[in-house]
Amino acid sequence: MELKTHFLYPSTLFFSREPFIVNTILGSCVSLCLYDPINRTGGINHYMLPFWNGEGLASPKYGNIAIEKLLEKMLQTGSKKNNLIAKVFGGAEVIDTKISQFHIGERNIEIAQRVLKDLNIQISGQSLGGKNGRKIQFNTETGAVLQKMIARQGLEPKK
Amino acid sequence: MVTDDQLLQELEKRFRENKESLLQLQKMTSELKEVNKKLEESEALKTHFISNITNEIINPFAAILGLSRNILDVKKENWEKVISMVHLIHSEAFNLDFQLKNVFAAAKLEAGEWIPDIMNVNVNQLISSTLDSFKYEAAKRRIELYYDFDVSPGIEKSFYFLTDPEKLKIIISNLLSNAIKYSNSESEVKVKARLEVENLYVSVIDKGIGVSEKNKKIIFDRFKRVDNGINSLNRGHGLGLSVNKAILDLLGGEIEMQSVANEETVFTICIPPGERSVNYDGMASDGNEFLFDNDGDELF
């Protein structure tokens, strides 16, 4: 049977008990896929900046909030933290810059790695950094992620 | 061999570098302090919000209940009394509905579960009906509402734009509500819409008190209200503009403000056309298909 699909917008997250195929496009943004092999459920976020700095709404646009909210969702639906597997994608530097504060991709990656380490969740797959955007496709039932790199020219990757 | 001069130069260089990194560290620390302060403030405002919301919901409901009871008791020959009471009921209910919509919008945005639902929207109709819903609020303070649509050649009088109508309506309602709130009575609020290089621009213009330089930085923060003193005439939770900002992020849009105190304040939003929502068959309609052939795909 064909699985339902969902296109994941930046600043949002997705979780469903039903199996889904989730598609998203990443530039300097990072997506964290959390998968529970026991329940065969998974969730994914798509954040644009590492930290919420108190401005605007505390939405999953920011890594620290997006990761926490996704984990909360998984735990609420009966997943155990110890069973979870993480896969992390994105964080490319699609804009050339020498100023370190602007290395958003790098900082987005760092927060995912740091938070996952603190939570003791193992990263079982990742494709991070570089200069190209990525298209990823996450199967929430199997936890498999397909990835296609986006050439720098042509399609402008989303943030 | 290293000469004394070279040694001195090297030393000086290292001192300079040290000093620079110290400066950078100090800068970072002060930035961190700033952020920390903001987070603390935000938390305090949130607590304040929760304690206030009971009043903000219960009071209008009490007013609505009381007034409708009064109407039920009115004798037939005094029916004219009813009109003013109905006006009050409408006003209370309208405000309550508006506030609650913002609270729910903020909750959904913070949960990250509100996604754009893009369709072909008749923008003129949407703006006109939004303006219409505010007409009694405006009339209370004798404020005239105008709607101006820039008709450029080639664009029909009623034009369609690919966007999320529910979210666009919330954005415009928030701008209108603020414009009316901060206007002087007996003035006017204007809404202008135009299409420019595919993007939709909507401006809301009022001739009210304006936004000071100091406040320009904080108006998009949640729960912040420029006049949050006890004697403030204006109700509301200070969620409107932060909701607007987050919705615009979702739609890929921008918001800008220009304000001259006591003369004119203009909020302008710019939204690019959205892509139609992805259908459940896995295809996006606008060249956004995910073609995963096995060529060059990596599996994780």
Interface residues (C-beta under 8 A of the other chain):
Chain A: E2 K4 T5 H6 F7 Y9 P10 S11 T12 L13 I21 N23 N45 F51 N53 G54 E55 G56 L57 A58 S59 P60 K61 I65 A66 K69 K87 F89 G125 Q126 S127 K135 Q137 A144 V145 L146 Q147 K148 M149
Chain B: V35 K38 L39 E41 S42 A106 L109 E110 A111 G112 E113 W114 I115 P116 F220 D221 R222 S242 V243 K245 A246 D249 L250 S277 V278 Y280 D281 G282 A284 N288 F290 F292 G296 D297 E298 L299 F300
